[in-house]
Amino acid sequence: MTAKGLTQESRNTLRKGSKSFSFATLLFSKETRESVYFLYAWCRHCDDVTDGSVLGFNQNPIGLKSNRVDHLQEMTHRAIREEMAPVEGPFLAFGRVARKYGIPSLYADDLLAGMRHDAQNTKIKDLPDLLTYCYQVAGTVGLMMCHIMGLKDPRALKNAVDLGIALQMTNIARDIGDDYRVKKIYLPDSWLNQEDIPASLMLQPQNSARMDQVVQKLLLEAETHYKAGLQGLIDLPWRPALAVAIAASTYRSIGLQVLKLGPKARQTRVVLGKAQKTIAVLQGIVILLRTIPERILKPRPVCPVHELWRYS
C-alpha cells in the first residue's frame, strides 16, 4: 500500500469511528495529524479483530478471542521491528509511527492487555480494576500520543494517562446501554452491589434511580482525572494542546448530557448538537488560554520523550 493510500485509509477510519476526536485532530499540523490517523487506525483495527467485527490477518479465522489478541500482539511487534510487512494497513501504519517517534512496545502491549480483558469478558470488581482497565485501553493511547505531539516534560506523562482514563470513563458512562445489550458491563461490581442492583437487571425501570447514582459516581471519578490530566497542557506545544483541550471539553460535555438525560441516556447513544459542540470548543479554548501565564513565566523547550512510564 502506498503512503498516500495508507493515510487516506487511516483518515477514513478515524472519521467513521470518532467524530469528536476527528474534529480535534484538525488542529494538529499535517505531520502530526497523519501520525494520529495511523495510531487510531491500528487501535480501531485491534478492537474490531478482538470483538470479531473483522477476522484478522488475511481474513482467516483466528479462533478464540484471546487467540486473536495473541495474533494482534505478534503482528504489532513484527510491524515495529519491520520483521515482515503485514498485509493489513493498520499494522504498517502503527509500525511507521512507533519507529518514527520511539513509542515503547510496552504501551502497545498494555493496550492489548485491555483488549484481552474484553476478549475474556473479565469482570471489573472495584475501582482499582476499573482504573487499570481504563489505563490499558485509553491511558496507553495518551502515552503514545505524547510521543507524537512532542511532549515537553516527561513528568506530564502521568497527566496524559489521567486524561485518557477520564475520556474512557466518559465513554463507559455514555455506552452503558449499548454495552449491556451485547453482554458487556464496565461498571465495578462493588458499585452495583452498594446500590443493590443485580447486574442482570441494571437497565430495568425499578433500578433507574440507583443506576443514576452509579453513573454520577463514575463521572465524578472521571472529573478528578480530567482535572489532573489537563494540568499537562502546559507541557504540550500550542496546537496539540488546543486539540487536547477541545477533545477533553467535548467529552466532558457528553458526560454532562448523560447526567442530564438520566435513564434515557441508557436507551440511546448520547450525541452533542451543533450548539453544544460550539460551546465545548469555546470552553476548550478558555482552558488553553489559562495556561498562558505559566507558559510565559516558565517556558518549556520542545523535546522528544525518552522516558518509559510504568503504570502502578
N, C-alpha and C positions, 0 to 999 in steps of 0.2 A: 504493500500500500504506500502511495506517495505521501510526503509530509503534508501536502495540501489536503489530500483526501482524508488523512488521519485527523487533521484539525477540524475539518467540516463534520466528520462523523462524531467527534467528541463534543463539538459545539451543539449539535443537534440533540445529543444525549442529555446535555445539561438543560437545554431549553425545554425539553419534554419532561424531564424529571423534577426540576425545581425552578419554578418561575421567579420566586423571590430571590434565590441565590443567583440565578442567571442575570437578573436586573442589576444586582450589586456588582457583578463582575465587569459591567460596562465601564466602571470607574478605574479599572486596572489599566496599566499600559498594555499594548498589544502583546508583548512578550510574556508578561505575567498572566494575562488573560488566557493565552493559548496553553500555558502550563497548567492553569487551573482547570481548563477544559479536559486536559489529559488525565489529571488526577481524579476528577469527578467521574469520567468515563470508566476508569478502572474500578472505582468504588461501586458504581452502579452495576457494572458487569458482574463483579463478585457477589453482590447482593442478589442479582437475578439468577445466577447459577445456583447459589445456595438454596433459594426457595423454589427452584425448579422452573422459573419463567423461561430460561434457556437451558440447554443441556450441557453446555460447556465446550471444551476443546473439540473441534471438528464435528460438533453436534452429536458426539457419541454419548450414550448413557454412561454416567459415572457411577451409578449405584446409589447407595445410601447417601443422604445429605452430608453426613460427616465425611464421607469419602470424597464428595465434591469439594469440600473445603481443603482436604489434603491436596487435591489436584490443583486448586487455585494457588495454594501456597507454593507448590513445586513450580508452577508456571511463572509465578511472580518472581521467585528467586532466579529462575533462568533468565527472565527478562532483565533483571537488574544486572546480572553478570554478563549479559549478551552471549550466554552459552549457546543459545539457539534462538532463532527468530520465531516466536509463537505466531500461530495463524491469526488469532483474534487481535484486532487493532488495539483494544484496551490494554493488553499486556505490553505491546510495543510502545504505546503512549506512556504508560507508567514507567517502563524501563528508562526511557529517554529523560523523563523528569527526575527520577531518582538519581540517575548518574549526573545530570547537569547540576543539581542543587545539593548533592551529597545527602540525600534523605536516608537515614538509617533503616535497614531492613527490619529492625525491631518494631518500628511503628507499623509497618505493613503486617507483620506477624501478630501484633496486638489487635489490630483491626480484624484480622481473620479469626482471631480467638473469639471476638464478639459474634462473628457470624457462625462460628461453631456452636456458641451458646444458643443461637436461633435454630440451627440445624438440629440440635439435640433437644430443643424445646425445654431447656433448663429453667426451672422456676427461679424467680427473684425473691429471696427470702426477706430481705430487710434493706435499709438504706445503704449500708456498705456494699451490698450486692448490686444495688441499682447504680451507685456511683461507679463501681468497677465496669459494669456493662456500658454505661454512658461514656466512660473514658475510652473503652475499646472501640466502640462504633463511631464516636464523634470527636472525643478528645484527641485521638490519634490523627484525625484529619486536621485539627487545629495545629498540631505539631508539624505535620508535613507542610501545611500552608505557611508556617513561619519560615521554613527554608526557602519557599518560593517567593515570599514577599520581601525578603531581605530584612529580617528582624534585627534590631539594633543592639539589644541587650539580652543575652541568654537567660537572664533572671525572669524575663517575661514569658518563658515557655510555659510556666505554670498558669499564667493568665490565659494563654491560648487554650490550655486544657479546660480551665474553668468555663470559658466561653463555649467550647464545644459541648461540655456537659449540660450547660444551660439550654443550648439550642436543642439538644436531644430530648431533654425533659419536656420542652415545649412541644416537640413532635409527638412524644408519648401522650401528653395531655390531649392534643388535637386528635390523635388517631385511636383513642381508646375503643370507640365503637367499631371502626374498621378492623382493628387488630382482633378484637373479641370475636368478630364474625368469621375470622379464619383461625380461631382457636389459639390466639396469642394474647398473653397478658404480661404487661411490663410493669405493672404496679406491684410494689412489695407485698407479699403475703401478710406480713406483720401489720401493715396499714389497713388492709381489708379486714383482718381479724379484729383489730382495735375498734372498727366501726361495725363489727358483727355482720359483715357482708360475705355470704358464700360466693366464691369465685364463679360458680355455675349460674348464679342469679344476679350478678352485678349490674346487669342492664334492665332488670325488672323494675317497673314503676315504684314499687314499695321501697326500693333501695336508692331512689334518685337523690333524695336529700343527703343521705350519708355518703353517696358517691361524690356529690358536690364537695363535701368536706375533704375527701381524699384528693380530689383534683386540686382544690385550693392549697392543700399541703404540698403537693407536688410542685405547683407553680411558685409557691413561696420559697421552696428549696431552690428552684431554678433562678429566682430573683437574686438569691445570695450569690450564685455563681455568675450571673450577669454582671453584678457589681464588681466582683473580683476580676472577671475576665476583661471588662472594659478599662481597667486600670493599666492594661498592657498597650492601649492605643498609643501612648506616648512613645513606645518603643518601635513603632512602625512608621515608615515613610508616609507622607501625606495622603497619597492616592489610595494605597491599600488600607490605611487607617479609616478613610472615609467609607470605603466599601464595607469594611467590617462593622463600622458604627451603624450604617444603614441596615445591613443584614440583621444585626442584633436588635435594632429598634423595630424592624418589621416583625421578627419572631416574637418579640415582647408584645406587640400589638395583637398578634394571633392568640397569645396566651390570655390577654385581657378579654378578647372576644369569646374565647372558650368559657371563661368565668361568667361573662355576661349572659351567654346563651344557656348555661346550665345543662340540663338533660338533653336539650335539643342539639347540643354540640356533639353528643354521642350517637345521634341518629343520622347526621350528615357531616360531610367534611367542611370545616370552617375555612373560609377564604376571606380576604380583605377586599373591600370595594376600592374604587379609584381614590375617593376622598381619604379613606383610611390609609392607603399606601402613601399618598402625598404627605399626610401628617407624619407618618413614620419616617419618611425621607427627611423632612424638616427636623424632626427630633434627632435623627442621626447626625445631621449637620451641626446641631447645637451641641451634642455630645462631643463632637470633634473640636469645635471651637473652644470648648472649656479646657482643652489641653494646650492652648496657645501659650499661656504664661509659663508653664513648665518647659515647653519646647524652646522658648526664648531664653529662659534663665538657665536651663540645664540641657543644652542640645546634645543629642547622641549621634555619633557618626554611624553611617550605614555600613554594616559589615555582615558577611555570611555567618550562619550559625554553625559552629563546630562542636557544640556540646550535645551529649546524649542525655535526654531527660527520661528518668525512670519513674513510673507510676508506683505509688505505695499507699 
